[in-house]
């Protein structure tokens, strides 16, 4: 290794990223070459590590080698034989030293059906019956379409890369037949997926220990699924990760590899399930046993501790500060309840760990959702999942729209609040199942109506499943006028209301002001269209405000709040809006728009105008205020009316709809 000490690593595997971090941390300049942008998220650039996702042919490989390098490490996937040959050829032509980093092959036994390639596996599966879970990637997925009834039999798990789902759909794999996920996966997730698709065959490659091969095999054994393994291409000799690291230790006189692995310290984020032995996965238990420091809430640490040191904390920032400060711990297990993928503290913790300093591993656990469903003989694949733990959630709206809702609750207090709201909004007949302290000694599962469950006392850890066979799954836009409670207050008519809500372009969690709300018809449709958002209906007339409250209850939209008063003064204490609908301004249009822009400079407005004077004021505001006009629409609606055996068209007043948004900050 003569000349400039610059190493090129073709890092298509976990080991490739690890050797790059090892060399970079030792002060060696490393260029990491990846095949896709997707892989860049798993390796962090630093003063000595540069990452490129440029698509390199042989000429591109020769170019970067000629720019200067001491050697090339080929750490591509064992099945990427074509890429390996190109790297070898480029090294030979440029005189660069070539080092092959090999992933150890997995032990296989007689129970695994070996096939030389994917095509052979497909030919074998043509003569079988039962569902097939394919985990061999998307590049050769089209070959499985040769299997009869493949759209019914074959289920594919592929990487969650941009464009992958589209290309798979073009091959005929979509919807229930396609799972886009990033591995490696724990045994329990593999097991759950095999059960979910009722797989009789699992097609896999030998991805080795880092690729989660053993976890696949164990899961298949548990479900009785037959394993069809595509063998690795024949390959020349190479070196293990440890041998490559030792090679650089000797040649460049850098610090030897720590016994703990490629980085000096390892952090494993562990989903501990319900916190009892029965719901702790084998992988999670192993990570906890090997840890010399456990971090988590006191209940979690106490339930799994084997006597290790512990730090009682569940917030991300103090956890990161503690592991950075206490370098004496080489293997750290951060405990989170349930699984790591749903409403879990794991997300923030993982985001804050520096991958250039720590090896990071995640062990998924059994979620309280799947545990509750297993206890009740139910499923969660047809459920709407949500959480009201530590935040506001529109449970009523979810139950109104969905046949089954599963919600994490804020303990017994949250269970009571949920039942009270369901009763208030005429959903008192739905079936509610509440699981308390699941997996613990005082576990309890209670079933009843909201009214019956109000008589119960629940503990601090609760989850609920609400079943509503009469749920309304209709599109919320376009409610008939005669369905609203009317009174004497003005109401925006159905067609104008629908078009106005569409022009707002609401999202699920939008925060909206409805100024001059009248009967609340627009506010109701917006509350249905943004179920996780908040709608503030501002109305000056007491009678109209009362009507809004009646319509709020009728259409089951607790995320609608009535604000009595005149705008803009009534807006002062409200949070910043993302959208504003103005149906009536009482001559204060400019002041209302200014107040909203002050709270949220990029807010989106939709304004209805009937009189020409209001249209004139609206267009003047578009010109003078810090907004960007999108469009002004004149809408003329006529509706048919029967006259004997004839139909006559009756014209409504023309309506002008103005759309604008606050000017975005200039770069």
C-alpha positions as CSV (number, residue, x, y, z in Angstrom):
1,X,0.0,0.0,0.0
2,X,2.3,2.7,-1.3
3,X,1.4,6.3,-2.0
4,X,-1.5,8.3,-0.8
5,X,-3.3,6.7,2.1
6,X,-6.8,7.0,0.6
7,X,-9.0,3.9,0.7
8,X,-11.9,3.3,-1.5
9,X,-14.6,1.1,0.0
10,X,-17.5,-0.3,-2.1
11,X,-19.9,-0.7,0.8
12,X,-22.9,-2.7,-0.2
13,X,-23.1,-4.5,3.2
14,X,-23.1,-3.7,6.9
15,X,-19.5,-4.9,7.1
16,X,-18.5,-2.4,4.4
17,X,-20.0,0.5,6.3
18,X,-18.3,-0.8,9.5
19,X,-14.8,-1.0,8.0
20,X,-15.3,2.5,6.6
21,X,-16.1,3.9,10.0
22,X,-13.2,2.0,11.5
23,X,-10.7,3.4,9.1
24,X,-12.3,6.9,9.2
25,X,-12.2,7.0,13.0
26,X,-8.5,6.1,12.8
27,X,-7.8,9.1,10.6
28,X,-7.6,7.3,7.2
29,X,-9.3,9.1,4.3
30,X,-12.0,6.9,3.0
31,X,-14.2,7.2,-0.1
32,X,-17.4,5.1,0.4
33,X,-19.1,4.2,-2.9
34,X,-22.7,3.1,-2.7
35,X,-25.1,2.0,-5.4
36,X,-28.1,4.1,-4.2
37,X,-29.0,7.3,-2.4
38,X,-30.9,5.1,0.0
39,X,-27.7,3.7,1.5
40,X,-26.3,7.1,2.4
41,X,-28.6,7.4,5.5
42,X,-26.7,4.5,7.2
43,X,-23.2,6.0,7.0
44,X,-22.2,9.4,8.3
45,X,-19.7,11.6,6.6
46,X,-16.9,13.1,8.6
47,X,-13.5,14.8,8.2
48,X,-12.1,11.5,6.9
49,X,-15.2,9.8,5.4
50,X,-16.8,10.9,2.1
51,X,-19.8,9.2,0.7
52,X,-20.7,8.9,-3.0
53,X,-23.9,7.3,-4.5
54,X,-22.8,8.0,-8.1
55,X,-23.7,5.1,-10.4
56,X,-20.3,3.8,-11.5
57,X,-19.5,1.6,-14.5
58,X,-16.0,0.3,-15.1
59,X,-14.8,3.6,-16.5
60,X,-16.2,5.5,-13.4
61,X,-14.4,3.0,-11.2
62,X,-11.1,3.5,-13.0
63,X,-11.5,7.2,-12.8
64,X,-11.9,7.4,-9.0
65,X,-9.0,4.9,-8.6
66,X,-6.7,7.0,-10.7
67,X,-7.5,10.1,-8.6
68,X,-5.5,8.4,-6.0
69,X,-5.9,5.5,-3.6
70,X,-3.8,3.1,-1.6
71,X,-6.2,0.2,-2.0
72,X,-9.7,-0.8,-2.8
73,X,-11.9,-2.8,-0.4
74,X,-14.7,-4.7,-2.1
75,X,-17.4,-5.1,0.5
76,X,-20.3,-5.6,-1.8
77,X,-23.1,-8.1,-1.3
78,X,-22.2,-11.8,-1.8
79,X,-24.7,-12.0,-4.6
80,X,-23.5,-8.9,-6.4
81,X,-21.1,-11.0,-8.6
82,X,-21.3,-8.7,-11.6
83,X,-20.2,-5.6,-9.5
84,X,-17.4,-7.6,-8.0
85,X,-16.0,-8.5,-11.4
86,X,-16.1,-4.9,-12.5
87,X,-14.3,-3.8,-9.4
88,X,-11.6,-6.4,-10.0
89,X,-11.2,-5.4,-13.6
90,X,-10.9,-1.7,-12.7
91,X,-8.3,-2.5,-10.0
92,X,-6.3,-4.7,-12.5
93,X,-6.2,-1.9,-15.1
94,X,-5.2,0.9,-12.7
95,X,-2.8,-1.2,-10.6
96,X,-4.8,-0.7,-7.4
97,X,-4.6,-3.2,-4.7
98,X,-7.8,-5.3,-4.4
99,X,-9.1,-6.6,-1.1
100,X,-12.2,-8.7,-1.0
101,X,-14.1,-8.5,2.3
102,X,-16.3,-11.6,2.5
103,X,-19.4,-12.2,4.6
104,X,-19.3,-15.6,6.3
105,X,-21.7,-18.1,4.9
106,X,-24.5,-19.4,7.1
107,X,-24.7,-23.0,8.2
108,X,-27.3,-24.8,6.2
109,X,-29.0,-28.1,7.1
110,X,-31.0,-30.7,5.2
111,X,-34.2,-28.9,5.9
112,X,-33.3,-26.1,3.5
113,X,-34.0,-26.5,-0.2
114,X,-31.0,-25.2,-2.1
115,X,-31.3,-23.6,-5.6
116,X,-28.5,-22.3,-7.8
117,X,-30.4,-19.1,-8.8
118,X,-33.8,-17.4,-8.7
119,X,-34.9,-18.9,-12.0
120,X,-34.4,-22.4,-10.7
121,X,-36.3,-21.5,-7.5
122,X,-39.2,-20.3,-9.6
123,X,-39.2,-23.5,-11.6
124,X,-39.3,-25.5,-8.4
125,X,-42.2,-23.4,-6.9
126,X,-44.3,-23.8,-10.0
127,X,-45.0,-27.4,-8.9
128,X,-46.0,-26.5,-5.4
129,X,-49.1,-25.3,-3.6
130,X,-49.6,-22.6,-1.0
131,X,-48.5,-19.0,-0.5
132,X,-44.9,-17.9,-1.1
133,X,-43.0,-15.1,0.7
134,X,-40.1,-13.8,-1.5
135,X,-37.2,-11.9,0.2
136,X,-34.7,-12.0,-2.7
137,X,-35.1,-8.4,-3.7
138,X,-36.9,-6.5,-6.5
139,X,-34.4,-6.9,-9.3
140,X,-35.5,-10.4,-10.2
141,X,-39.0,-10.2,-8.9
142,X,-40.5,-10.3,-12.3
143,X,-39.4,-14.0,-12.7
144,X,-42.0,-15.0,-10.1
145,X,-44.8,-13.9,-12.4
146,X,-44.2,-17.2,-14.2
147,X,-45.9,-19.0,-11.3
148,X,-49.6,-19.7,-11.9
149,X,-51.9,-17.4,-9.9
150,X,-48.8,-15.5,-8.7
151,X,-50.9,-12.4,-7.8
152,X,-52.7,-14.6,-5.3
153,X,-49.8,-16.8,-4.2
154,X,-46.7,-14.7,-4.2
155,X,-45.9,-12.0,-1.6
156,X,-42.7,-9.9,-1.9
157,X,-40.7,-8.0,0.7
158,X,-38.5,-5.4,-0.9
159,X,-36.5,-2.4,0.2
160,X,-38.4,0.9,0.8
161,X,-36.6,2.8,-1.9
162,X,-38.1,5.5,-4.0
163,X,-39.4,4.0,-7.2
164,X,-39.2,0.4,-6.0
165,X,-42.9,0.1,-5.2
166,X,-43.8,1.6,-8.6
167,X,-41.6,-0.9,-10.5
168,X,-43.0,-3.8,-8.4
169,X,-46.5,-2.6,-9.2
170,X,-45.6,-2.7,-12.9
171,X,-44.6,-6.3,-12.4
172,X,-48.0,-7.1,-10.8
173,X,-46.9,-6.9,-7.2
174,X,-48.8,-4.3,-5.2
175,X,-51.3,-3.8,-2.3
176,X,-51.5,-6.8,-0.1
177,X,-48.8,-8.6,-2.1
178,X,-46.0,-6.1,-1.4
179,X,-44.2,-5.1,1.7
180,X,-41.6,-2.2,1.4
181,X,-39.3,-2.4,4.5
182,X,-35.7,-1.8,5.5
183,X,-34.0,-4.8,7.1
184,X,-32.4,-6.6,8.7
185,X,-35.4,-7.9,10.6
186,X,-35.8,-9.6,13.9
187,X,-37.3,-13.1,14.3
188,X,-40.6,-11.8,15.6
189,X,-41.2,-9.5,12.6
190,X,-40.3,-12.4,10.2
191,X,-42.6,-14.7,12.1
192,X,-45.5,-12.2,12.1
193,X,-45.1,-11.6,8.3
194,X,-45.0,-15.4,7.6
195,X,-48.2,-15.8,9.6
196,X,-49.8,-12.7,8.0
197,X,-49.4,-14.1,4.5
198,X,-49.9,-17.7,5.5
199,X,-46.7,-18.6,3.8
200,X,-45.9,-22.2,2.9
201,X,-42.6,-21.3,1.3
202,X,-40.0,-18.7,2.1
203,X,-37.5,-17.8,-0.7
204,X,-34.3,-16.2,0.6
205,X,-30.7,-15.6,-0.1
206,X,-27.9,-16.4,2.3
207,X,-27.5,-12.9,3.7
208,X,-25.4,-14.2,6.7
209,X,-25.6,-13.1,10.3
210,X,-25.6,-9.3,9.6
211,X,-28.4,-9.7,7.0
212,X,-30.7,-11.5,9.5
213,X,-30.5,-14.9,7.8
214,X,-30.7,-16.8,11.1
215,X,-33.7,-14.8,12.2
216,X,-35.5,-15.8,9.0
217,X,-34.7,-19.5,9.5
218,X,-35.9,-19.5,13.1
219,X,-39.2,-17.8,12.2
220,X,-39.8,-20.2,9.3
221,X,-39.1,-23.2,11.7
222,X,-41.8,-21.8,14.1
223,X,-44.4,-21.5,11.4
224,X,-43.6,-24.7,9.5
225,X,-42.7,-22.8,6.4
226,X,-40.3,-24.5,3.9
227,X,-37.2,-22.6,3.1
228,X,-36.0,-22.2,-0.5
229,X,-32.5,-20.7,-0.5
230,X,-30.8,-19.3,-3.5
231,X,-27.1,-20.2,-3.2
232,X,-24.3,-17.7,-3.4
233,X,-22.4,-17.3,-6.7
234,X,-19.0,-19.1,-6.6
235,X,-16.4,-16.7,-5.4
236,X,-12.6,-16.5,-5.0
237,X,-11.1,-16.4,-1.6
238,X,-11.3,-13.2,0.5
239,X,-11.0,-12.0,4.1
240,X,-13.3,-11.7,7.0
241,X,-14.1,-8.3,8.6
242,X,-11.7,-9.0,11.4
243,X,-8.9,-10.1,9.0
244,X,-9.3,-6.9,6.9
245,X,-9.2,-4.7,10.1
246,X,-6.1,-6.5,11.3
247,X,-4.4,-6.0,7.9
248,X,-4.8,-2.2,8.2
249,X,-3.7,-2.3,11.8
250,X,-0.4,-3.8,10.8
251,X,0.1,-1.8,7.6
252,X,-0.9,1.7,8.8
253,X,-0.1,1.3,12.5
254,X,-3.5,2.3,13.7
255,X,-5.3,1.3,16.8
256,X,-6.4,-2.4,16.7
257,X,-10.1,-3.3,16.4
258,X,-11.9,-3.3,19.7
259,X,-13.1,-6.8,20.9
260,X,-16.6,-5.4,21.0
261,X,-16.8,-5.0,17.2
262,X,-16.1,-2.5,14.4
263,X,-16.8,0.5,16.6
264,X,-15.6,1.0,20.1
265,X,-19.0,0.9,21.6
266,X,-22.4,-0.5,20.7
267,X,-25.9,0.8,21.5
268,X,-28.8,-1.5,21.1
269,X,-32.3,0.0,21.2
270,X,-34.5,-2.9,22.5
271,X,-38.2,-3.3,22.4
272,X,-39.0,-5.3,25.5
273,X,-42.6,-6.1,24.6
274,X,-44.9,-6.2,27.6
275,X,-41.9,-6.4,29.9
276,X,-42.3,-10.0,30.9
277,X,-40.4,-13.1,29.9
278,X,-43.1,-14.4,27.6
279,X,-43.2,-11.3,25.4
280,X,-39.4,-10.8,25.3
281,X,-37.9,-11.9,22.0
282,X,-34.8,-14.1,21.9
283,X,-32.8,-11.4,20.2
284,X,-33.9,-8.8,22.7
285,X,-33.1,-11.1,25.6
286,X,-29.6,-11.7,24.2
287,X,-28.9,-8.0,23.8
288,X,-30.0,-7.3,27.4
289,X,-27.8,-10.2,28.7
290,X,-24.7,-8.9,26.8
291,X,-25.2,-5.3,27.9
292,X,-23.1,-3.8,30.7
293,X,-25.5,-0.8,31.0
294,X,-29.3,-0.8,30.9
295,X,-31.1,2.5,30.2
296,X,-34.9,3.0,30.5
297,X,-37.8,3.8,32.8
298,X,-37.5,2.2,36.2
299,X,-40.3,-0.3,35.5
300,X,-38.6,-1.6,32.3
301,X,-35.1,-1.9,33.8
302,X,-36.5,-3.7,36.9
303,X,-38.4,-6.2,34.7
304,X,-35.4,-7.4,32.7
305,X,-32.2,-6.5,34.6
306,X,-29.6,-9.2,35.3
307,X,-27.8,-7.1,37.8
308,X,-26.0,-4.7,35.3
309,X,-25.5,-1.1,36.0
310,X,-28.5,1.0,35.1
311,X,-29.5,4.6,34.3
312,X,-33.1,5.4,34.9
313,X,-34.2,7.7,32.1
314,X,-36.6,7.6,29.1
315,X,-36.0,11.0,27.4
316,X,-33.6,11.0,24.4
317,X,-31.4,14.0,25.2
318,X,-30.4,12.9,28.8
319,X,-29.8,9.3,27.4
320,X,-27.4,10.5,24.7
321,X,-25.6,12.8,27.1
322,X,-25.1,9.9,29.6
323,X,-23.7,7.4,27.1
324,X,-21.4,10.1,25.6
325,X,-20.1,10.9,29.1
326,X,-19.7,7.4,30.4
327,X,-17.2,5.8,28.0
328,X,-16.5,2.9,30.3
329,X,-19.6,1.1,29.0
330,X,-19.0,-0.8,25.8
331,X,-22.4,-2.4,25.2
332,X,-25.4,-0.4,26.1
333,X,-29.1,-1.5,25.9
334,X,-31.7,1.3,25.7
335,X,-35.1,-0.2,26.7
336,X,-38.4,0.9,25.2
337,X,-41.7,-0.6,25.9
338,X,-43.6,-2.6,23.3
339,X,-42.2,-2.5,19.8
340,X,-39.8,0.1,18.4
341,X,-41.9,1.1,15.4
342,X,-45.2,2.5,16.7
343,X,-45.4,5.6,18.9
344,X,-42.0,4.6,20.4
345,X,-39.3,6.7,22.0
346,X,-36.9,4.6,19.9
347,X,-37.3,7.0,16.9
348,X,-35.8,10.1,18.7
349,X,-33.1,8.1,20.4
350,X,-31.9,6.5,17.2
351,X,-31.9,9.9,15.4
352,X,-29.6,11.4,18.1
353,X,-27.0,8.6,18.2
354,X,-23.9,9.4,16.1
355,X,-23.3,6.4,13.9
356,X,-19.7,7.4,13.4
357,X,-19.1,6.9,17.1
358,X,-21.4,4.0,17.9
359,X,-22.5,0.7,16.3
360,X,-26.3,0.9,16.4
361,X,-28.6,-2.0,16.5
362,X,-32.3,-2.2,16.9
363,X,-34.3,-5.1,18.3
364,X,-38.0,-4.9,17.7
365,X,-40.4,-6.2,20.3
366,X,-44.0,-7.4,20.6
367,X,-46.3,-4.3,20.5
368,X,-49.2,-3.9,22.9
369,X,-51.4,-3.8,19.8
370,X,-50.5,-7.3,18.6
371,X,-50.5,-8.6,22.2
372,X,-54.0,-7.3,22.8
373,X,-55.2,-8.8,19.5
374,X,-53.7,-12.2,20.3
375,X,-55.4,-12.2,23.7
376,X,-58.8,-11.3,22.2
377,X,-58.6,-13.5,19.1
378,X,-58.7,-10.5,16.9
379,X,-56.5,-9.0,14.2
380,X,-55.0,-5.5,13.7
381,X,-54.4,-5.5,9.9
382,X,-57.9,-4.0,9.5
383,X,-57.6,-1.5,12.4
384,X,-57.0,2.2,12.4
385,X,-54.1,2.7,14.8
386,X,-53.6,5.9,16.9
387,X,-52.3,7.2,20.2
388,X,-53.8,9.6,22.7
389,X,-50.8,9.0,25.1
390,X,-49.4,12.4,26.0
391,X,-51.2,14.2,23.1
392,X,-54.7,15.2,21.9
393,X,-56.3,12.7,19.6
394,X,-59.6,12.6,17.8
395,X,-60.8,9.2,18.9
396,X,-64.4,10.0,18.2
397,X,-63.7,10.9,14.6
398,X,-61.7,7.8,14.1
399,X,-64.4,5.6,15.5
400,X,-67.1,7.3,13.4
401,X,-65.1,6.6,10.2
402,X,-63.6,3.2,11.0
403,X,-65.0,-0.2,11.9
404,X,-62.1,-0.9,14.2
405,X,-59.8,1.5,16.0
406,X,-56.9,0.6,18.4
407,X,-55.7,3.5,20.5
408,X,-53.0,3.8,23.1
409,X,-54.5,5.6,26.1
410,X,-53.3,7.9,28.8
411,X,-53.9,5.4,31.5
412,X,-57.2,5.1,33.4
413,X,-57.8,8.8,33.0
414,X,-57.6,8.5,29.2
415,X,-59.9,5.5,29.3
416,X,-62.6,7.5,31.2
417,X,-62.2,10.5,28.9
418,X,-62.5,8.3,25.8
419,X,-65.7,6.6,27.1
420,X,-67.2,10.0,28.0
421,X,-66.6,11.4,24.6
422,X,-68.0,8.4,22.8
423,X,-71.2,8.7,24.8
424,X,-71.4,12.5,24.2
425,X,-71.2,12.0,20.5
426,X,-73.9,9.3,20.3
427,X,-71.4,6.4,20.0
428,X,-72.3,4.8,23.3
429,X,-73.3,1.5,21.7
430,X,-69.9,0.6,20.2
431,X,-67.9,-2.4,21.6
432,X,-64.9,-1.4,23.6
433,X,-62.1,-3.7,24.8
434,X,-59.6,-2.2,27.2
435,X,-56.3,-4.0,28.1
436,X,-54.7,-2.9,31.3
437,X,-51.1,-3.6,32.3
438,X,-50.7,-6.2,29.6
439,X,-48.1,-8.9,30.4
440,X,-47.9,-7.9,34.0
441,X,-49.2,-9.7,37.1
442,X,-52.3,-7.5,37.3
443,X,-53.1,-7.8,33.6
444,X,-56.8,-7.3,32.9
445,X,-58.9,-7.2,29.7
446,X,-62.4,-5.7,30.1
447,X,-65.1,-5.7,27.4
448,X,-68.2,-3.5,27.4
449,X,-70.0,-0.4,26.1
450,X,-68.6,3.0,26.9
451,X,-71.4,3.5,29.5
452,X,-70.6,0.1,31.2
453,X,-66.8,0.8,31.2
454,X,-67.4,4.2,33.0
455,X,-68.1,2.2,36.1
456,X,-64.6,0.5,35.9
457,X,-61.3,1.7,37.3
458,X,-58.2,1.3,35.2
459,X,-54.5,1.4,35.9
460,X,-51.7,3.5,34.3
461,X,-51.0,1.4,31.2
462,X,-54.0,1.0,29.0
463,X,-54.8,0.3,25.4
464,X,-58.3,0.1,23.8
465,X,-59.9,-1.5,20.8
466,X,-63.2,0.0,19.7
467,X,-65.4,-1.8,17.2
468,X,-68.1,0.1,15.3
469,X,-69.9,-2.0,12.7
470,X,-72.0,1.1,11.6
471,X,-68.9,3.2,10.9
472,X,-69.3,5.8,8.1
473,X,-66.5,5.4,5.6
474,X,-67.8,8.0,3.1
475,X,-65.8,10.8,1.6
476,X,-66.5,13.7,4.0
477,X,-66.7,16.3,1.2
478,X,-70.1,17.1,-0.3
479,X,-72.6,16.7,2.6
480,X,-76.1,17.5,1.5
481,X,-77.4,20.9,2.7
482,X,-80.6,19.4,4.3
483,X,-78.5,17.2,6.6
484,X,-77.3,20.3,8.6
485,X,-79.3,21.8,11.4
486,X,-80.1,25.1,9.8
487,X,-82.0,27.7,11.9
488,X,-81.8,31.3,10.6
489,X,-78.0,31.6,10.2
490,X,-76.6,31.9,6.7
491,X,-75.1,28.7,5.2
492,X,-72.6,28.2,2.4
493,X,-74.3,25.9,-0.1
494,X,-73.1,22.4,-0.9
495,X,-71.4,23.0,-4.2
496,X,-69.6,26.2,-3.1
497,X,-68.7,24.5,0.2
498,X,-67.2,21.5,-1.5
499,X,-65.2,23.6,-3.9
500,X,-63.9,25.9,-1.2
501,X,-62.8,23.0,1.0
502,X,-61.0,21.4,-2.0
503,X,-59.2,24.7,-2.8
504,X,-57.9,24.8,0.8
505,X,-55.9,21.7,0.2
506,X,-56.1,20.5,3.8
507,X,-53.9,17.8,5.3
508,X,-54.9,15.4,8.1
509,X,-53.4,17.6,10.8
510,X,-54.2,21.1,9.5
511,X,-55.1,23.9,11.9
512,X,-57.9,26.0,10.3
513,X,-59.8,29.2,11.1
514,X,-63.4,29.4,9.7
515,X,-64.1,33.1,10.0
516,X,-67.9,34.0,9.9
517,X,-68.8,30.3,10.3
518,X,-72.6,30.7,10.2
519,X,-74.2,27.3,10.8
520,X,-70.8,25.7,10.7
521,X,-71.3,23.7,7.5
522,X,-67.8,24.5,6.1
523,X,-66.2,24.0,9.6
524,X,-67.8,20.5,9.8
525,X,-66.6,19.4,6.4
526,X,-63.1,20.7,7.2
527,X,-63.1,18.9,10.6
528,X,-64.0,15.7,8.8
529,X,-61.4,16.3,6.1
530,X,-58.7,17.0,8.7
531,X,-59.4,14.4,11.5
532,X,-56.1,14.9,13.3
533,X,-56.2,18.7,12.9
534,X,-58.1,21.5,14.7
535,X,-60.8,23.7,13.3
536,X,-61.7,27.0,15.0
537,X,-65.2,28.3,14.0
538,X,-65.3,32.0,14.7
539,X,-68.8,33.4,14.9
540,X,-70.1,36.7,16.3
541,X,-73.9,35.8,16.4
542,X,-74.9,33.8,19.5
543,X,-77.7,31.9,17.8
544,X,-75.4,30.8,14.9
545,X,-72.7,29.7,17.4
546,X,-75.3,27.5,19.1
547,X,-76.1,26.0,15.8
548,X,-72.5,25.1,15.2
549,X,-72.4,23.3,18.5
550,X,-75.4,21.3,17.5
551,X,-73.9,20.4,14.1
552,X,-70.6,19.6,15.8
553,X,-72.3,16.9,17.9
554,X,-74.5,15.6,15.0
555,X,-71.5,15.0,12.7
556,X,-69.2,13.8,15.5
557,X,-66.3,16.3,15.1
558,X,-64.8,17.0,18.5
559,X,-61.8,18.6,16.7
560,X,-64.1,21.6,15.9
561,X,-64.0,24.4,18.5
562,X,-66.5,27.3,18.5
563,X,-65.0,30.7,19.2
564,X,-67.6,33.4,20.0
565,X,-66.7,36.9,19.0
566,X,-65.7,39.3,16.2
567,X,-62.7,38.8,14.0
568,X,-59.9,39.8,14.1
569,X,-60.1,40.4,17.9
570,X,-61.3,36.8,18.5
571,X,-58.3,35.4,16.7
572,X,-55.7,36.8,19.2
573,X,-55.5,33.9,21.6
574,X,-55.7,31.2,18.9
575,X,-52.7,29.2,17.7
576,X,-51.1,29.8,14.3
577,X,-53.3,28.5,11.5
578,X,-52.1,26.6,8.5
579,X,-55.3,27.5,6.5
580,X,-58.0,30.1,6.8
581,X,-61.5,30.1,5.3
582,X,-63.3,33.5,5.3
583,X,-67.0,33.2,4.6
584,X,-68.0,36.4,6.3
585,X,-65.8,39.4,7.3
586,X,-68.3,42.1,8.3
587,X,-66.1,44.6,6.4
588,X,-62.9,43.6,8.2
589,X,-61.3,41.5,5.5
590,X,-58.0,43.3,5.4
591,X,-57.6,43.3,9.2
592,X,-58.5,39.6,9.4
593,X,-55.9,38.7,6.8
594,X,-53.2,40.8,8.5
595,X,-53.9,39.1,11.8
596,X,-53.7,35.7,10.3
597,X,-50.5,36.5,8.4
598,X,-48.9,37.8,11.6
599,X,-49.5,34.5,13.2
600,X,-48.5,32.4,10.2
601,X,-46.7,34.2,7.3
602,X,-47.2,31.2,4.9
603,X,-50.9,30.6,5.7
604,X,-53.3,29.6,2.9
605,X,-56.5,31.6,2.4
606,X,-59.8,30.7,0.6
607,X,-62.3,33.6,0.6
608,X,-65.9,33.6,-0.4
609,X,-67.5,36.8,-1.7
610,X,-71.0,37.6,-2.8
611,X,-71.1,41.3,-3.3
612,X,-68.9,43.2,-5.8
613,X,-67.7,45.4,-3.0
614,X,-66.2,42.4,-1.2
615,X,-64.7,41.2,-4.4
616,X,-63.1,44.6,-4.9
617,X,-61.7,44.5,-1.3
618,X,-60.4,41.0,-1.8
619,X,-58.5,41.8,-4.9
620,X,-57.1,44.9,-3.3
621,X,-55.8,42.8,-0.4
622,X,-54.2,40.4,-2.8
623,X,-52.3,43.3,-4.3
624,X,-51.3,45.2,-1.2
625,X,-50.7,42.4,1.4
626,X,-47.7,40.1,1.5
627,X,-49.6,37.3,-0.3
628,X,-49.3,35.5,-3.6
629,X,-52.6,35.3,-5.5
630,X,-53.3,31.9,-7.0
631,X,-56.8,32.4,-8.6
632,X,-60.2,34.1,-8.4
633,X,-63.1,32.0,-9.5
634,X,-66.6,33.0,-10.4
635,X,-69.1,30.2,-9.7
636,X,-72.6,30.3,-11.1
637,X,-74.9,27.5,-9.8
638,X,-78.3,26.6,-11.2
639,X,-80.4,23.8,-9.8
640,X,-83.3,22.0,-11.4
641,X,-86.9,22.4,-10.0
642,X,-89.9,20.4,-11.1
643,X,-92.8,22.3,-12.7
644,X,-95.3,19.6,-13.6
645,X,-93.7,17.2,-15.9
646,X,-90.9,19.7,-16.8
647,X,-87.7,20.8,-15.1
648,X,-86.8,24.4,-14.8
649,X,-83.4,25.7,-13.8
650,X,-83.3,28.1,-10.8
651,X,-80.1,30.2,-10.6
652,X,-78.4,31.0,-7.3
653,X,-76.4,34.1,-6.6
654,X,-73.0,34.0,-8.2
655,X,-70.1,33.4,-5.8
656,X,-66.5,34.5,-6.1
657,X,-63.9,32.3,-4.6
658,X,-60.4,33.9,-4.0
659,X,-57.4,31.7,-3.3
660,X,-54.0,33.0,-2.1
661,X,-51.2,32.1,0.3
662,X,-48.7,34.0,2.4
663,X,-45.5,34.7,0.6
664,X,-42.9,32.1,1.4
665,X,-39.6,33.4,2.9
666,X,-37.0,34.3,0.2
667,X,-33.7,32.5,0.3
